[in-house]
């Protein structure tokens, strides 16, 4: 038995496919510039086999979990005297400066 045989009757939810999806998640997390580049990522595969009374058949349960690098925090400024308005609000712009809301569609 190999990973692709476990749960293959469940179409896209077989164990092999779940491991592939977990690897893709890790790849995307590594490529995300908002995560620490050298952080370790993990895939945990758990397989539980519960034999029946006759020992002729068994129920197999499986899970795949990922541990990804977290997004790194950032900081910004806020005007405390003006209702905690973000410093990126238009009234804080210098001449000629634009904000994201000026160039993105709603």
VMD Tcl script that builds the backbone (N, CA, C; Angstrom):
set m [mol new atoms 318]
animate dup $m
set s [atomselect $m all]
$s set {name element resname resid chain x y z} {
  {N N UNK 1 A 0.852 -1.175 0.000}
  {CA C UNK 1 A 0.000 0.000 0.000}
  {C C UNK 1 A 0.898 1.238 0.000}
  {N N UNK 2 A 0.526 2.229 -0.813}
  {CA C UNK 2 A 1.250 3.497 -0.801}
  {C C UNK 2 A 0.281 4.638 -0.506}
  {N N UNK 3 A 0.805 5.848 -0.368}
  {CA C UNK 3 A -0.034 6.999 0.006}
  {C C UNK 3 A -1.196 7.220 -0.955}
  {N N UNK 4 A -0.975 6.965 -2.230}
  {CA C UNK 4 A -2.026 7.221 -3.214}
  {C C UNK 4 A -3.144 6.192 -3.160}
  {N N UNK 5 A -2.887 5.026 -2.597}
  {CA C UNK 5 A -3.928 4.002 -2.484}
  {C C UNK 5 A -4.855 4.260 -1.295}
  {N N UNK 6 A -4.346 4.955 -0.278}
  {CA C UNK 6 A -5.167 5.227 0.905}
  {C C UNK 6 A -6.184 6.314 0.566}
  {N N UNK 7 A -7.436 5.967 0.606}
  {CA C UNK 7 A -8.504 6.933 0.343}
  {C C UNK 7 A -8.730 7.251 -1.113}
  {N N UNK 8 A -8.147 6.489 -2.029}
  {CA C UNK 8 A -8.303 6.811 -3.451}
  {C C UNK 8 A -9.751 6.717 -3.915}
  {N N UNK 9 A -10.571 5.961 -3.215}
  {CA C UNK 9 A -11.978 5.855 -3.592}
  {C C UNK 9 A -12.731 7.146 -3.313}
  {N N UNK 10 A -12.096 8.058 -2.619}
  {CA C UNK 10 A -12.728 9.330 -2.288}
  {C C UNK 10 A -12.343 10.437 -3.274}
  {N N UNK 11 A -11.969 10.040 -4.466}
  {CA C UNK 11 A -11.597 10.971 -5.539}
  {C C UNK 11 A -10.467 11.892 -5.110}
  {N N UNK 12 A -10.753 13.169 -4.952}
  {CA C UNK 12 A -9.719 14.174 -4.703}
  {C C UNK 12 A -9.272 14.222 -3.248}
  {N N UNK 13 A -9.849 13.422 -2.360}
  {CA C UNK 13 A -9.511 13.491 -0.941}
  {C C UNK 13 A -8.611 12.357 -0.476}
  {N N UNK 14 A -7.989 11.635 -1.396}
  {CA C UNK 14 A -7.070 10.580 -1.012}
  {C C UNK 14 A -5.840 11.169 -0.332}
  {N N UNK 15 A -5.153 10.344 0.422}
  {CA C UNK 15 A -4.012 10.806 1.202}
  {C C UNK 15 A -2.904 11.385 0.320}
  {N N UNK 16 A -2.609 10.735 -0.790}
  {CA C UNK 16 A -1.570 11.254 -1.693}
  {C C UNK 16 A -1.886 12.651 -2.187}
  {N N UNK 17 A -3.131 12.889 -2.564}
  {CA C UNK 17 A -3.549 14.214 -3.043}
  {C C UNK 17 A -3.473 15.242 -1.916}
  {N N UNK 18 A -3.832 14.811 -0.705}
  {CA C UNK 18 A -3.768 15.737 0.428}
  {C C UNK 18 A -2.316 16.149 0.718}
  {N N UNK 19 A -1.376 15.208 0.580}
  {CA C UNK 19 A 0.037 15.539 0.783}
  {C C UNK 19 A 0.518 16.491 -0.314}
  {N N UNK 20 A 0.110 16.235 -1.551}
  {CA C UNK 20 A 0.454 17.157 -2.653}
  {C C UNK 20 A -0.056 18.560 -2.355}
  {N N UNK 21 A -1.312 18.663 -1.919}
  {CA C UNK 21 A -1.891 19.973 -1.598}
  {C C UNK 21 A -1.119 20.651 -0.471}
  {N N UNK 22 A -0.699 19.884 0.523}
  {CA C UNK 22 A 0.077 20.441 1.636}
  {C C UNK 22 A 1.418 20.964 1.133}
  {N N UNK 23 A 2.064 20.224 0.236}
  {CA C UNK 23 A 3.340 20.684 -0.336}
  {C C UNK 23 A 3.146 21.972 -1.133}
  {N N UNK 24 A 2.042 22.064 -1.859}
  {CA C UNK 24 A 1.748 23.295 -2.605}
  {C C UNK 24 A 1.545 24.471 -1.651}
  {N N UNK 25 A 0.871 24.228 -0.521}
  {CA C UNK 25 A 0.673 25.287 0.470}
  {C C UNK 25 A 2.015 25.755 1.025}
  {N N UNK 26 A 2.896 24.812 1.287}
  {CA C UNK 26 A 4.221 25.172 1.803}
  {C C UNK 26 A 5.000 25.961 0.759}
  {N N UNK 27 A 4.927 25.535 -0.481}
  {CA C UNK 27 A 5.625 26.258 -1.552}
  {C C UNK 27 A 5.132 27.703 -1.648}
  {N N UNK 28 A 3.811 27.881 -1.615}
  {CA C UNK 28 A 3.254 29.235 -1.685}
  {C C UNK 28 A 3.664 30.063 -0.476}
  {N N UNK 29 A 3.716 29.437 0.696}
  {CA C UNK 29 A 4.113 30.130 1.908}
  {C C UNK 29 A 5.578 30.552 1.831}
  {N N UNK 30 A 6.440 29.710 1.287}
  {CA C UNK 30 A 7.854 30.051 1.131}
  {C C UNK 30 A 8.017 31.217 0.163}
  {N N UNK 31 A 7.245 31.217 -0.902}
  {CA C UNK 31 A 7.350 32.272 -1.908}
  {C C UNK 31 A 6.732 33.598 -1.462}
  {N N UNK 32 A 5.896 33.572 -0.437}
  {CA C UNK 32 A 5.240 34.791 0.062}
  {C C UNK 32 A 6.274 35.669 0.772}
  {N N UNK 33 A 6.527 36.816 0.222}
  {CA C UNK 33 A 7.539 37.739 0.754}
  {C C UNK 33 A 7.178 38.283 2.131}
  {N N UNK 34 A 5.941 38.079 2.565}
  {CA C UNK 34 A 5.522 38.579 3.873}
  {C C UNK 34 A 5.851 37.605 5.000}
  {N N UNK 35 A 6.436 36.440 4.661}
  {CA C UNK 35 A 6.820 35.456 5.677}
  {C C UNK 35 A 8.334 35.448 5.822}
  {N N UNK 36 A 8.843 35.044 6.993}
  {CA C UNK 36 A 10.295 34.940 7.154}
  {C C UNK 36 A 10.848 33.854 6.225}
  {N N UNK 37 A 11.853 34.185 5.472}
  {CA C UNK 37 A 12.377 33.272 4.463}
  {C C UNK 37 A 13.008 32.010 5.020}
  {N N UNK 38 A 13.588 32.077 6.201}
  {CA C UNK 38 A 14.296 30.920 6.731}
  {C C UNK 38 A 13.481 30.118 7.752}
  {N N UNK 39 A 12.204 30.442 7.910}
  {CA C UNK 39 A 11.359 29.726 8.871}
  {C C UNK 39 A 11.077 28.305 8.373}
  {N N UNK 40 A 11.059 27.366 9.293}
  {CA C UNK 40 A 10.747 25.983 8.946}
  {C C UNK 40 A 9.248 25.816 8.762}
  {N N UNK 41 A 8.887 25.033 7.766}
  {CA C UNK 41 A 7.500 24.656 7.538}
  {C C UNK 41 A 7.403 23.146 7.733}
  {N N UNK 42 A 6.221 22.659 8.158}
  {CA C UNK 42 A 6.072 21.233 8.443}
  {C C UNK 42 A 4.796 20.677 7.832}
  {N N UNK 43 A 4.867 19.397 7.501}
  {CA C UNK 43 A 3.686 18.621 7.133}
  {C C UNK 43 A 3.612 17.465 8.124}
  {N N UNK 44 A 2.454 17.324 8.761}
  {CA C UNK 44 A 2.245 16.221 9.691}
  {C C UNK 44 A 1.183 15.301 9.099}
  {N N UNK 45 A 1.558 14.044 8.928}
  {CA C UNK 45 A 0.645 13.030 8.418}
  {C C UNK 45 A 0.344 12.070 9.559}
  {N N UNK 46 A -0.942 11.897 9.835}
  {CA C UNK 46 A -1.339 10.949 10.873}
  {C C UNK 46 A -2.242 9.895 10.247}
  {N N UNK 47 A -1.868 8.646 10.445}
  {CA C UNK 47 A -2.659 7.524 9.942}
  {C C UNK 47 A -3.016 6.648 11.135}
  {N N UNK 48 A -4.310 6.400 11.307}
  {CA C UNK 48 A -4.792 5.539 12.387}
  {C C UNK 48 A -5.478 4.332 11.756}
  {N N UNK 49 A -5.059 3.165 12.169}
  {CA C UNK 49 A -5.649 1.926 11.661}
  {C C UNK 49 A -6.382 1.243 12.813}
  {N N UNK 50 A -7.700 0.999 12.603}
  {CA C UNK 50 A -8.527 0.341 13.622}
  {C C UNK 50 A -9.058 -0.965 13.044}
  {N N UNK 51 A -8.502 -2.078 13.490}
  {CA C UNK 51 A -8.962 -3.364 12.961}
  {C C UNK 51 A -10.349 -3.721 13.489}
  {N N UNK 52 A -11.094 -4.474 12.676}
  {CA C UNK 52 A -12.403 -4.962 13.098}
  {C C UNK 52 A -12.260 -6.164 14.010}
  {N N UNK 53 A -13.384 -6.601 14.561}
  {CA C UNK 53 A -13.398 -7.752 15.479}
  {C C UNK 53 A -12.764 -8.998 14.853}
  {N N UNK 54 A -13.082 -9.261 13.588}
  {CA C UNK 54 A -12.584 -10.469 12.925}
  {C C UNK 54 A -11.142 -10.330 12.451}
  {N N UNK 55 A -10.614 -9.113 12.478}
  {CA C UNK 55 A -9.252 -8.800 12.019}
  {C C UNK 55 A -9.073 -8.988 10.516}
  {N N UNK 56 A -10.176 -9.157 9.799}
  {CA C UNK 56 A -10.104 -9.282 8.340}
  {C C UNK 56 A -10.151 -7.927 7.655}
  {N N UNK 57 A -10.813 -6.966 8.284}
  {CA C UNK 57 A -10.954 -5.621 7.726}
  {C C UNK 57 A -10.481 -4.612 8.762}
  {N N UNK 58 A -10.124 -3.437 8.270}
  {CA C UNK 58 A -9.707 -2.369 9.175}
  {C C UNK 58 A -10.202 -1.037 8.631}
  {N N UNK 59 A -10.491 -0.128 9.529}
  {CA C UNK 59 A -10.844 1.234 9.165}
  {C C UNK 59 A -9.565 2.068 9.243}
  {N N UNK 60 A -9.298 2.842 8.190}
  {CA C UNK 60 A -8.105 3.688 8.159}
  {C C UNK 60 A -8.546 5.142 8.157}
  {N N UNK 61 A -8.117 5.883 9.154}
  {CA C UNK 61 A -8.372 7.322 9.228}
  {C C UNK 61 A -7.056 8.033 8.976}
  {N N UNK 62 A -7.121 9.152 8.254}
  {CA C UNK 62 A -5.890 9.876 7.954}
  {C C UNK 62 A -6.152 11.378 7.947}
  {N N UNK 63 A -5.143 12.112 8.376}
  {CA C UNK 63 A -5.193 13.572 8.337}
  {C C UNK 63 A -3.834 14.089 7.884}
  {N N UNK 64 A -3.855 15.241 7.254}
  {CA C UNK 64 A -2.636 15.929 6.841}
  {C C UNK 64 A -2.761 17.366 7.327}
  {N N UNK 65 A -1.778 17.799 8.100}
  {CA C UNK 65 A -1.794 19.160 8.637}
  {C C UNK 65 A -0.493 19.850 8.279}
  {N N UNK 66 A -0.592 21.143 7.996}
  {CA C UNK 66 A 0.608 21.924 7.708}
  {C C UNK 66 A 0.853 22.926 8.823}
  {N N UNK 67 A 2.108 23.214 9.047}
  {CA C UNK 67 A 2.514 24.314 9.911}
  {C C UNK 67 A 3.309 25.259 9.021}
  {N N UNK 68 A 2.711 26.404 8.737}
  {CA C UNK 68 A 3.313 27.383 7.832}
  {C C UNK 68 A 3.959 28.512 8.626}
  {N N UNK 69 A 4.826 29.239 7.980}
  {CA C UNK 69 A 5.423 30.412 8.609}
  {C C UNK 69 A 4.359 31.505 8.686}
  {N N UNK 70 A 4.302 32.226 9.800}
  {CA C UNK 70 A 3.295 33.280 9.925}
  {C C UNK 70 A 3.677 34.510 9.108}
  {N N UNK 71 A 2.686 35.287 8.778}
  {CA C UNK 71 A 2.956 36.565 8.129}
  {C C UNK 71 A 3.650 37.471 9.131}
  {N N UNK 72 A 4.670 38.175 8.674}
  {CA C UNK 72 A 5.395 39.073 9.565}
  {C C UNK 72 A 4.558 40.324 9.816}
  {N N UNK 73 A 4.591 40.774 11.037}
  {CA C UNK 73 A 3.860 41.980 11.391}
  {C C UNK 73 A 4.521 43.231 10.823}
  {N N UNK 74 A 3.773 44.249 10.662}
  {CA C UNK 74 A 4.257 45.543 10.177}
  {C C UNK 74 A 3.771 46.607 11.139}
  {N N UNK 75 A 4.166 47.829 10.928}
  {CA C UNK 75 A 3.673 48.922 11.763}
  {C C UNK 75 A 3.302 50.101 10.886}
  {N N UNK 76 A 2.452 50.934 11.422}
  {CA C UNK 76 A 2.028 52.139 10.720}
  {C C UNK 76 A 1.772 53.213 11.763}
  {N N UNK 77 A 1.553 54.411 11.338}
  {CA C UNK 77 A 1.276 55.506 12.267}
  {C C UNK 77 A -0.201 55.846 12.293}
  {N N UNK 78 A -0.636 56.438 13.413}
  {CA C UNK 78 A -2.021 56.886 13.552}
  {C C UNK 78 A -2.030 58.198 14.312}
  {N N UNK 79 A -2.948 59.081 13.942}
  {CA C UNK 79 A -3.111 60.369 14.607}
  {C C UNK 79 A -4.046 60.165 15.796}
  {N N UNK 80 A -3.482 60.096 16.979}
  {CA C UNK 80 A -4.244 59.818 18.191}
  {C C UNK 80 A -5.245 60.932 18.480}
  {N N UNK 81 A -4.893 62.185 18.187}
  {CA C UNK 81 A -5.767 63.318 18.481}
  {C C UNK 81 A -6.921 63.439 17.499}
  {N N UNK 82 A -6.899 62.643 16.430}
  {CA C UNK 82 A -7.924 62.758 15.393}
  {C C UNK 82 A -8.636 61.414 15.205}
  {N N UNK 83 A -9.032 60.788 16.304}
  {CA C UNK 83 A -9.816 59.551 16.211}
  {C C UNK 83 A -9.037 58.357 15.703}
  {N N UNK 84 A -7.738 58.318 15.956}
  {CA C UNK 84 A -6.870 57.213 15.527}
  {C C UNK 84 A -6.895 57.030 14.014}
  {N N UNK 85 A -6.982 58.112 13.275}
  {CA C UNK 85 A -6.963 58.032 11.814}
  {C C UNK 85 A -5.583 57.589 11.356}
  {N N UNK 86 A -5.532 56.649 10.423}
  {CA C UNK 86 A -4.235 56.214 9.902}
  {C C UNK 86 A -3.495 57.374 9.251}
  {N N UNK 87 A -2.200 57.379 9.423}
  {CA C UNK 87 A -1.391 58.441 8.823}
  {C C UNK 87 A -1.434 58.365 7.296}
  {N N UNK 88 A -1.944 57.280 6.739}
  {CA C UNK 88 A -2.056 57.141 5.292}
  {C C UNK 88 A -3.322 57.793 4.754}
  {N N UNK 89 A -4.108 58.441 5.614}
  {CA C UNK 89 A -5.316 59.128 5.163}
  {C C UNK 89 A -4.935 60.333 4.303}
  {N N UNK 90 A -5.787 60.709 3.350}
  {CA C UNK 90 A -5.455 61.774 2.405}
  {C C UNK 90 A -5.017 63.094 3.045}
  {N N UNK 91 A -5.547 63.446 4.222}
  {CA C UNK 91 A -5.159 64.730 4.806}
  {C C UNK 91 A -3.692 64.769 5.238}
  {N N UNK 92 A -3.034 63.625 5.272}
  {CA C UNK 92 A -1.621 63.568 5.645}
  {C C UNK 92 A -0.694 63.480 4.439}
  {N N UNK 93 A -1.248 63.454 3.227}
  {CA C UNK 93 A -0.421 63.348 2.032}
  {C C UNK 93 A 0.333 64.644 1.798}
  {N N UNK 94 A 1.489 64.524 1.180}
  {CA C UNK 94 A 2.197 65.714 0.706}
  {C C UNK 94 A 1.735 65.968 -0.717}
  {N N UNK 95 A 2.012 67.134 -1.258}
  {CA C UNK 95 A 1.587 67.474 -2.621}
  {C C UNK 95 A 2.088 66.434 -3.621}
  {N N UNK 96 A 1.177 65.934 -4.448}
  {CA C UNK 96 A 1.508 64.969 -5.487}
  {C C UNK 96 A 1.479 63.525 -5.043}
  {N N UNK 97 A 1.333 63.277 -3.758}
  {CA C UNK 97 A 1.293 61.906 -3.263}
  {C C UNK 97 A -0.111 61.350 -3.430}
  {N N UNK 98 A -0.214 60.069 -3.803}
  {CA C UNK 98 A -1.510 59.412 -3.936}
  {C C UNK 98 A -1.551 58.193 -3.034}
  {N N UNK 99 A -2.749 57.760 -2.697}
  {CA C UNK 99 A -2.946 56.554 -1.890}
  {C C UNK 99 A -3.476 55.430 -2.754}
  {N N UNK 100 A -3.486 54.233 -2.206}
  {CA C UNK 100 A -3.988 53.079 -2.946}
  {C C UNK 100 A -5.434 53.275 -3.381}
  {N N UNK 101 A -6.248 53.903 -2.524}
  {CA C UNK 101 A -7.661 54.077 -2.885}
  {C C UNK 101 A -7.818 55.005 -4.095}
  {N N UNK 102 A -6.767 55.792 -4.403}
  {CA C UNK 102 A -6.816 56.678 -5.575}
  {C C UNK 102 A -6.580 55.926 -6.875}
  {N N UNK 103 A -5.930 54.754 -6.812}
  {CA C UNK 103 A -5.575 54.046 -8.039}
  {C C UNK 103 A -6.265 52.705 -8.206}
  {N N UNK 104 A -6.877 52.172 -7.136}
  {CA C UNK 104 A -7.554 50.883 -7.222}
  {C C UNK 104 A -9.051 51.073 -7.407}
  {N N UNK 105 A -9.644 50.153 -8.148}
  {CA C UNK 105 A -11.099 50.163 -8.305}
  {C C UNK 105 A -11.746 49.672 -7.037}
  {N N UNK 106 A -12.912 50.203 -6.702}
  {CA C UNK 106 A -13.658 49.742 -5.518}
  {C C UNK 106 A -14.328 48.432 -5.772}
}
mol reanalyze $m
mol bondsrecalc $m
mol representation Tube
mol addrep $m
